[in-house]
């Protein structure tokens, strides 16, 4: 499993926005960005209002999106290349591919409080797709797929927490969760307006087109 070793709160402070990498903590006053709203490092406060170059803005947007979805640079670059070859608006195709990753769908359904936790649940065989266990976080789900917690994991502490969280969670319109069957369904491919990821997709595509 790919692991990002850098401190997650430093990523948010460097980006200048919340990337929601630490789950519930990001919604509390304990969030590092709430207490220290400037870049990390000795000279962080001085850099808060510094104007970035065009390249700097493109790099920042690219890093934001990559870190939001917990991807290494090489893996993220492959998604960009696939989006560039596909039909449609490249930025929207890229975002849709990232949203349709299994770990992201687990997070969007409310089974996990962060994409990092969702990735761990998938890797540890907590998740089934259409009744079969899948332990590949990058697995691309499709409309009609049924996502659930495996029966053998439902009585574990993490499994109980996941089901309780999903029952109270309100997933985006392209997903549906039934608390009675404890299953989520991919209703359709997500549209751009249904994805709350706040990044400038055009700057990201420009970064890789240099």
N, C-alpha and C positions, 0 to 999 in steps of 0.2 A: 504494500500500500504506500502510495506517495505521501510524504509528510512534509509540511511546511514548518521549518524549525524557527523562523523568526517570530518574536513576540507579537501576538495578534493585535494588541492594543497599539503597538507602535505602527502597525500598518494603517490603522484608522487615523491616527494622528498625522501620519505622513500624507495620507490622501485628503485630510481635511474634512472628511465626512464619515459617518458611521457605516461600516461594512457588515455589521451584525455577525461577527465571527465567533462571539462568545455566548451566543444564545440569550437567555433571559437577562444576564448581567448588562447587556447593551441597552436595556430599557430602564435601567435604574440609575441612581446618582453615582453608583460605583464605576460607571463607564469612564474610562480614562479621558475620553474626549470632552466629557462634561467638566472635568476638573482641570485638565491641561490642554486647552484648545490651541495648540501650536505644535509644529513638527518636533520629533524627538531629537535629542542631542544637545550638546552644550550651547549651540547657537540657535536652538529652535525658536525661541521668542523673537529673535531678529528676523527670521525667515518667514514669519507668519504672513506678512503683507507684501512679500517680494513678488514682483511680476515675473511670471514664467515666460520663457520663449515659446514659440510655436511648437518646437520639438518637445519641450518640457511638458506642455499641456497634453500633447498626444501620448507621451510616455505615461503621464499620470493616469489618464483615462484607461490606457491599456492595463496598467498595473492594478487599478481598481477592479476592473472586470475579472481579471485573472484571479485575484485574491478572493473576490466574493465567491467564486465557484470552486475555490480550493484547488487550483491547477498549477502544475509546473509550467515553465515557459515553453518547453518543447511540445508538451501536450496541447497547450493553448494555441500555439502556432499551427498545429495540425488542424485544429478546428477552423481557424481563419482560412487556411488553404482550401479546406473542403467547402467552406461558405463561398469563397471566391469562384469555385468551379460550378457551384449550384445555380439554378435559376432563381431569380428574384433579387430583392434588395440585399446586398451582401451583409450589411450590419444586422438586419432583422433575421436573416437566415442563421447567422452566427448565434444570436441571442436565443433563437428557438432551439438550436442544437443543444446549447448549454442547459436550457430549461428542461429538455426531454431526457437528460441524464437521469438514471435511476436514483442516485443519491439526492439529486435536487427534488425529484418528485416525492421521495420519502419525506423530505423537509417541508415541501409545500403542503403535503397532506396533514402535517402536524405530528407525525410519528416522532420527529426529532426536534430539539429546540435550536439546532444550528446545522449547517451543512456538514460541518466536521463530524458531529455526532451521527448524522445520517450516513455518512461515508463509512463510519465504523460499524454501524448496524448492518449495512449491506455486506461488508467484508466478513463479519462474524456470523453470516448466514441467518440473520433474523428475518429477512425479507423474501417473500415469494412473488413471482410474476406469473399470473395465470395458473397458480397452484404449484409451480415449480420453484425451488430455491435458486436464487441468483446471487452470487457473491462478487459481482463485478460492478463497482460504482459507476463506471462510464457507460454501462449498458443503456442503449437507446430504447426507451419505451415507445409505444405506438398507440394511436387512438383505439380504444376498446380494451386495452390491457387492464387487468385487475391486479392491484397491489395490496398486499396484506402482510401481517406479522405471522410467521410460521406458528402453527399450533403448539409445537414443543417449546416455544419461547414466550408464549403469552402469560405464563405464570411466573416468569422471572421478574425481578424488580424493574429492570429496564423495560421489559415487555408491558408490564402493568402501567408504568408511567407513560409509555408511548400511546397505549390505547386510551388512557384517560385524557391525555393532551389532545389527541385527534378528535375525541368526542366533543370537545369544547372549541376546537379550532374551526375557523371559517376559511376553507381553501379558495383559491382563485377560481374564476368561472369555468376554466377549461378542465378542472378536476371536480370530482364528486366523491364524498365520503358517506358511507352508510353505517351509522353506529350500531345498527342491529346485526348486520353481518360482519361488522368490523373490517370492511374492505373499502378500498378506494378505487375509483375507475378514472382512466384518462378519457375524457369526453371528446376532446378535439385537440388539434394543434394550437398552441397559444398564439394569440395575436399580440402585436407590440403593445397595444394599450392595456392588455391584461397582465403585463409584466411590470412589476414595480421597481425593477433594477434601474437606478438613476445614473446612467453613464452617457457620454456623447459617443455614439457608435461611429459616426463619421470620422472623428479624430482617430479612433482605433484603426479603422480601415486605411486611413491616410498614413498612419505610422508604419504599417506593413507594406505600403505601396511606395515607400521612399526608394 
